[in-house]
Every structure is written in structure tokens, then in C-alpha cells.
Amino acid sequence: MATEVSGEGILLIEQAENTPNEIALEFDSKEFTYRELDAVSSQLANYLLTNFDVEIEDLIVVKLDRSEWLYISLLAILKTGGAYVPVDPDYPQQRIDYIENDSNSKVTINNKVISDFVAKQDRYNTNLPAISLEATNLAYIIYTSGSTGLPKGVAMSRGPLDNLVQWQLSHPRFAQPAKV
């Protein structure tokens, strides 16, 4: 069964409609309401679709330090229908290079891409991109530590991710705003 967007995107939109001015994300002294988080992640999604021709299940490496942009980027990628591949910028360069090459990612979101987006942000629509997704579509790939030699990618589809988000929301202690 196809949906217009994944469950996590729908939940964010519902929350933005129900409590638009509540804080959704805090980082250092920066705060984003649900409305702002939904809008900026949609703008970044539209930027990625326009500039990198992202298609369903395209892999996108996210190589950012923990910040508001890390979370915004993950949401944006899910809104494009792409799948994220998180990479810690503090990894050894050889490991980073391996993951970027092995994943055959369409683009790497790093500080340069975020700076370019911020400079052009007003050009991009704040509406959710119109895409059709299945629960079986890929959501992300996490690379293992590589204890057997080289890191291995482990894939997660959208259905189990949606289930995890739903479970966390049903347990109030896990449903608090993200503080990074």
C-alpha cells in the first residue's frame, strides 16, 4: 500500500498541525518549533530533489557533527524518499571514504552542502514533496564496526522505522523533544 510520505513524515506534519508552536528540537541556544522543523526539513528535501535529482531509495550520506542540521537532514532525506547513511565526521578518513564509495551515495550532506542550502533556502518550498512510498522502501543503512575486516551496511526499511517511532510515542518518557 503506497502512501504520500513515510510515517515519520506524517507524524511530524500531524504534530506541526496539532502543536505548531511547541518546541520540537533544541540544540545549544537554538530552538525549532514543530512548524519550523517541518518547514525547514521540507525546504531541504526540495533542495535535495532539485539539485541532486534524488529518487526513491537513493542513498544519501550524512556527514555532520551533532547539531540541529543533523536531525533536519535526516528528516529531509526521509521526505525525499531517499535513505540516509550516517557517517561520523570523526571516523578515520579511510573508513569515511570506504562507506561513501561502498554505499554509492547520490550525495554527501556535509557542512558545505548545508551552507549552500542556507544561502538559497528561501528559494525552496516549505511544502512536503509529493512522493509515493511503501513500507518496504529503504529508510537508512547503518555501517557496522567492521570487526571482520571492512564495515558492512545493514539496511532498515520504513515499516520497522515507523513501528519504532509509534512505539516511542506510546511511551511518554521517549516522546520528549530532542535535546542535542
N, C-alpha and C positions, 0 to 999 in steps of 0.2 A: 504494500500500500504506500503510495507516494504522498509526501507532504510538501508544503511550500518551503519549509525550513525545518531544521532539526529541532528536537525537543528543547535543547538548551537555549536555542534562539527564541523559541516560542515562550518559554518560561521568562526569559529576560524581557520580552515585549509585554507579556501579561503583567509582570511586576512593574514595568515602567508605566503601564496604563493605570494600575491599581494604586501605586505609591510613587508617583513620578519624582517627588521631591525628597524622598528618603535616601540616605547615603547607601550606596551600593559598594563603593570601593574607596579605600583610604590608602594613601602612600605618602609618608613623611607629612608634609603640611597640605598635600593636595587631596581634595575630595571630589568624587563624582557621584551625582545622584543617579538613580536608575534611568531617568530620562536622558541625562548626559552620556552615561555609559552606553546606552542603546544607540544614541545618535552618533557618537564618535566611532563606535565599533562598526556601525553601518557605513559611515563615511570611509573608513579604512578598507572595509570589504569592497566597496565600489571602486576605490583607488586600485586595489589589487586586481579586480576584474578588468578594469580599463587598461592598466599599464602592463600587466603581466599575463593577460588572457587566461586566467585561472579557470579550470574546468573541474567538474565533479571528480573527486578523489585525487586531484593533483596534490603532490606533496610540497609543503612549504616549510623550510627550516626556519625556526625562530631562535635567533642567537642574540638574546638580550639579557642584560642583568635584571635582577628582580626590580621591577618598577611598575608603575601603572601601565606602561606601554606593553609589558609582557602580557598582562591579562587582557588588555584591549586587543592585542594582536591575536591571541588565541580565539577570542570571540569572533573577531573579524574573519579569521580563516574558516571557522565553522559556518559562518554566514555565507561564505562564497561557495560552500560545498567541497572545498579543499580539505586536506588533512594536514595537521601540524606535526612537525618533527622537532621537539625541543632539544636545543643544544646549549649547554652551559658554556658561556664565553671563557670561563676559566679552565676548561678542559685543555689538555695538551693539544697543540696545533695539529699534530699528526692525527689525533682522534677526531678533531673537528673536520679536517679535510676528508678523512675516511667516511664519516657519516654524510657529509654533504655530497660526496661522489657516489657512495653506495645507494643513497636514497633517491638519487637522480631528481632532486627537488627542482621545481619550476623557478623558485626564487628563494633567497635567504633574507628574512626580515632581520635587519641589524640596525644600528644607530643611524647609518646613512639613509636607509630606506625610510625610517621614521622621520628623520629631518626633512627629507624630500616631501613626504606626505604632509607634515605640519605646515610647510611653506605653501602647499597647494590645497590644503584641507577644505577651504571654503568652496572649491570647485565641485566637490563631491556631495551627492545626495545623502540625506540622513535617513532615507527610507531603506528598509530591508530589501536586498536584491531578490528578485523573483527567480527562485530555483526550485527544482523538484528533487527530493531526496528520499531514499529508502533507509530503513533501519539497518540494512546490511551494508550501506555505504561506509567507507572508511572515515574515521574521525581523527585518529592520530596513530603515530608509530613512535614507540619508545625504544631506544637502543639500550641493550643490556651492557653490563660492565665488560664483557668480552673476556671472561676468565678462561675460555677455551682458545683464546687467540685473538680474533677480531670481534668487535662488537656486532651483535645480531639485532635486527629490528623485530620488535614484537608489535603486531597490529591490533588495534581496537576499533570495532565498528561503532556506529552511532547508537544502535539499540542498547547495548550494555552501558554506554556512557549515559544515555537518557535514564536508564534504570538507576544508575548510581546517583545522579542528580536528584531524581524523585525520592530515593531513599533518604538522602541527606536532608532534603526539605521536610520529610516526615519526622525527622529527629531534630527538634528545635535547637539543640546546642550546636548543630552543624550548619544551621541556616543563618548564622550571623554574617554581617558584611565582612568582606575580605580586608584584612589589615596586613599590609606587606611592609 
